[in-house]
Amino acid sequence: MNNFSTLLANVNRNNIHPPPEIEEVLNFFNSKKHIHDRNKCHAYILLRYSVAKECKRIGEFNAILIHKVVDHLWNTSTLQEKAEYVNLAQRVKSR
């Protein structure tokens, strides 16, 4: 996939919303990578994690395209969908 619209059409929103379980996110933040700071966790980062995971599932690894999809999905998500990610981010920070 080499363009935004193709990637966006292939992303399954059902794999993005609802957000992943808290255990999966905590494992991500507790990984050996030093760039993952649980205290800096916010909803957009968690959405980016979900979208990147979905893109990996369909075979897309272009970071620029993934970023564009994340931006688009964040801007077109409902308030309820965003709230689920905000709540998850708050739960991650509190652990």
HELIX and SHEET records of a PDB file:
HELIX    1   1 PHE A    4  ASN A   10  1                                   7    
HELIX    2   2 ARG A   13  ASN A   15  5                                   3    
HELIX    3   3 ILE A   22  PHE A   29  1                                   8    
HELIX    4   4 ARG A   38  LYS A   40  5                                   3    
HELIX    5   5 ALA A   43  ILE A   58  1                                  16    
HELIX    6   6 ALA A   63  THR A   76  1                                  14    
HELIX    7   7 LEU A   79  SER A   94  1                                  16    
END                                                                             
